[in-house]
Amino acid sequence: MNLLAVKSLNLRTFETWLSQAALPIIGLVLFLGLWSVVAKNIDTSLGKFPGPAAVWEQSLNLVDEHIAQQQKVADFYQRQEERNAERLAQDPTYVAKIRDFTGPPTFLAQIWTSLYTVTVGFLFASFIAVPLGILCGLSKVAYSAINPLIQLFKPVSPLAWLPLVTMVVSAVYVSTDPMFSKSFITSAVTVSLCCLWPTLINTAVGVSSIDSDLLNVSKVLRLSPMAHVFKIVMPSSIPMIFTGLRLSLGIGWMVLIAAEMLAQNPGLGKFVWDEFQNGSSESLARIMVAVLTIGVIGFVLDRLMLSLQKRVSWDKTAVLR
């Protein structure tokens, strides 16, 4: 390899590094600098608007609070076990009881609650939307019948669905020993209702736009309907299906936060609302921590869906972003 080729290779490597790492870092640094300057000039009823330093400090405090509460939980159950052991030593017929810890959930616990809820709601919607979208893409009759319902319910706000879902869940989900809490069911169903449509629409469009040559191959091979779907329709429609899934997941994440705030269901939305109502000098910084966390999680979820798309896509040379 001559010197010119080496220089050309090094230049391409540098350009790749610049586009993938350096430019995002520069953009992030500029954002943090602008945020710090603007925050100093904004006065609120709770004091100065929090800058990056204050937000970082509160994020560390929230982690410390979680660790401290985990220790409280461990001590709480240990004390119960010790008391039960003493009672059993005195009275072998005593029936030991373990009470649940009833302390308020920490910030990290709220993150887990929201992630779990949006995952369940998104998967439930996907299991309905993808098959229904395939049906609409393959059958003009089915599309004509279902399309009016899609156009009717697609624009409905989650704030309109939430009261209806809450009342229905309260009336239908009645149990003395429920497996899931009503607040979880309400949030998950609301997420499903709102993130159903992008996947359904994109799947139908992807299926209906399959290359006619592929359809002719299926006819020549005389594939059964199920084989046609799994060997021709699904592989050809994967890009559009995943576009819909990524849109649905992003919408579901936004809807969930709004639903948790409005219904006061456990999760990040409730954490934001509680801090807003708290009104302490640290509340704004804690809200900003939650806002940034919501954004980061939304970005990570999208990247995970993109990675999954790359794995299942038959065209490994396609540029996916």
Secondary structure by P-SEA (a helix, b strand, c coil): ccaaaaaaaaaaaaaaaaaccaaaaaaaaaaaaaaaaaaaaccccccccccaaaaaaaaaaaaaaaaaaaaaaaaaaaaaaaaaaaaaaacccbbbbbbcccccccaaaaaaaaaaaaaaaaaaaaaaaaaaaaaaaacaaaaaacaaaaaaccccccccaaaaaaaaaaaccccccccccaaaaaaaaaaaaacccaaaaaaaaaaaaccaaaaaaaaaacccaaaaaaccccccaaaaaaaaaaaaaaaaaaaaaaaaaaaccccaaaaaaaaaaacccaaaaaaaaaaaaaaaaaaaaaaaaaaaaaaaccccccccc
